[in-house]
């Protein structure tokens, strides 16, 4: 039985001394974390990510990117960084540096490609959401691809 459900579909359930956060395809197990801690961290983190990127969506005049898609992206970024902080034993404090981190670019890329497919609209949307020029965004994606090939 869920302990907590947010308006954006996040469901928290207790599993022993841990808390599981699920929404759609997202599924994170936060070990040694209480439902209260995860709820508090999630609400603060998603608000921070929303304030960092939501205004960028207004610049997507050529691309249809609805509010649900934006909220799903915010949720995915917030949960990713929460997991990073908690697994590494740090206090959850998502920063502007996290939003500008290459891992966030990878999350945006996956999300935008799922939503828009591939093509110029994908590059435009990704660069706007990441807050860089289309050229910088493409260079970053090329670097990501190169890194993935090297692993």
C-alpha positions as CSV (number, residue, x, y, z in Angstrom):
1,X,0.0,0.0,0.0
2,X,1.4,3.4,-1.0
3,X,2.6,5.6,1.9
4,X,2.4,8.7,-0.2
5,X,1.4,9.7,-3.8
6,X,2.2,13.1,-5.4
7,X,0.1,15.0,-8.0
8,X,2.7,14.0,-10.6
9,X,2.2,10.3,-10.1
10,X,5.1,9.5,-7.8
11,X,4.2,6.7,-5.4
12,X,6.3,6.0,-2.3
13,X,6.1,2.7,-0.5
14,X,8.1,1.4,2.5
15,X,10.2,-1.7,2.1
16,X,11.7,-2.6,5.5
17,X,14.1,0.2,6.3
18,X,14.0,1.5,2.8
19,X,11.6,3.5,0.7
20,X,10.8,2.8,-3.0
21,X,9.8,5.7,-5.3
22,X,7.9,4.7,-8.5
23,X,6.4,6.7,-11.3
24,X,5.9,5.2,-14.8
25,X,9.1,3.5,-15.8
26,X,11.0,5.1,-12.9
27,X,11.8,2.9,-10.0
28,X,14.3,3.9,-7.3
29,X,15.0,2.1,-4.0
30,X,16.3,4.6,-1.4
31,X,18.0,2.4,1.2
32,X,17.8,3.3,4.8
33,X,15.5,6.2,4.0
34,X,12.1,7.0,5.5
35,X,9.0,7.9,3.5
36,X,9.1,11.4,5.3
37,X,12.7,12.0,4.2
38,X,12.1,11.0,0.6
39,X,8.8,13.0,0.4
40,X,10.5,16.1,1.8
41,X,13.6,15.7,-0.4
42,X,11.5,15.0,-3.5
43,X,9.2,18.0,-3.1
44,X,12.1,20.3,-2.5
45,X,14.2,18.8,-5.3
46,X,11.4,18.8,-7.9
47,X,10.6,22.4,-7.0
48,X,14.2,23.4,-7.5
49,X,14.5,21.5,-10.9
50,X,11.2,23.0,-12.0
51,X,12.4,26.5,-11.2
52,X,15.6,25.9,-13.1
53,X,14.1,24.5,-16.3
54,X,10.3,25.2,-16.6
55,X,10.8,28.8,-17.9
56,X,12.9,27.4,-20.7
57,X,9.9,25.5,-22.0
58,X,8.3,28.8,-22.9
59,X,11.0,29.2,-25.5
60,X,9.9,26.0,-27.3
61,X,7.5,27.8,-29.6
62,X,8.2,25.5,-32.6
63,X,8.0,22.3,-30.6
64,X,5.0,20.8,-29.0
65,X,6.1,19.9,-25.5
66,X,3.2,19.7,-23.1
67,X,3.0,20.2,-19.4
68,X,2.9,16.4,-18.6
69,X,6.1,15.9,-20.6
70,X,7.8,18.7,-18.7
71,X,6.6,17.3,-15.3
72,X,7.9,13.8,-16.2
73,X,11.3,15.3,-17.1
74,X,11.4,17.3,-13.9
75,X,10.6,14.2,-11.9
76,X,13.2,12.1,-13.7
77,X,16.0,14.7,-13.1
78,X,15.0,15.2,-9.4
79,X,14.9,11.5,-8.7
80,X,18.2,10.9,-10.4
81,X,20.0,13.5,-8.4
82,X,18.3,12.5,-5.1
83,X,19.5,8.9,-5.7
84,X,23.0,10.1,-6.4
85,X,23.1,12.1,-3.2
86,X,21.5,9.5,-1.0
87,X,23.6,6.5,-2.3
88,X,26.8,8.5,-1.7
89,X,25.7,9.4,1.8
90,X,25.2,13.1,1.2
91,X,22.4,15.5,2.2
92,X,20.1,15.9,-0.8
93,X,20.8,19.4,-2.2
94,X,20.3,19.6,-5.9
95,X,22.2,22.6,-7.3
96,X,22.5,24.6,-10.5
97,X,25.6,22.6,-11.1
98,X,23.6,19.4,-11.1
99,X,21.1,20.8,-13.6
100,X,24.0,21.8,-15.8
101,X,25.8,18.5,-15.4
102,X,26.3,16.2,-18.5
103,X,24.2,13.5,-16.8
104,X,21.3,15.9,-16.8
105,X,21.9,16.5,-20.5
106,X,21.7,12.7,-21.0
107,X,18.4,12.6,-19.1
108,X,17.0,15.4,-21.2
109,X,18.3,13.7,-24.4
110,X,16.5,10.4,-23.6
111,X,13.3,12.2,-22.6
112,X,13.2,14.5,-25.6
113,X,13.9,11.6,-28.0
114,X,11.2,9.5,-26.4
115,X,8.7,12.4,-26.7
116,X,9.8,13.9,-30.1
117,X,11.7,11.1,-31.8
118,X,14.8,12.2,-33.7
119,X,15.5,15.2,-35.9
120,X,16.0,19.0,-35.7
121,X,13.1,19.5,-33.2
122,X,14.9,17.1,-30.9
123,X,18.1,19.1,-31.0
124,X,16.2,22.4,-30.6
125,X,14.2,21.2,-27.6
126,X,17.2,19.5,-25.9
127,X,19.4,22.6,-26.2
128,X,16.7,24.9,-24.9
129,X,15.8,22.6,-22.0
130,X,19.5,22.2,-21.1
131,X,20.1,26.0,-21.4
132,X,22.8,26.0,-24.0
133,X,23.1,26.8,-27.7
134,X,22.2,24.1,-30.3
135,X,25.9,23.9,-31.2
136,X,27.0,23.4,-27.6
137,X,24.2,20.8,-27.1
138,X,25.3,18.8,-30.3
139,X,28.9,18.9,-29.1
140,X,27.9,17.6,-25.8
141,X,25.8,14.8,-27.4
142,X,28.8,13.9,-29.6
143,X,30.9,13.7,-26.4
144,X,28.3,11.5,-24.7
145,X,28.2,9.2,-27.7
146,X,32.0,9.0,-27.8
147,X,32.2,8.2,-24.1
148,X,29.5,5.5,-24.5
149,X,31.5,3.9,-27.3
150,X,34.6,3.8,-25.2
151,X,33.0,1.9,-22.3
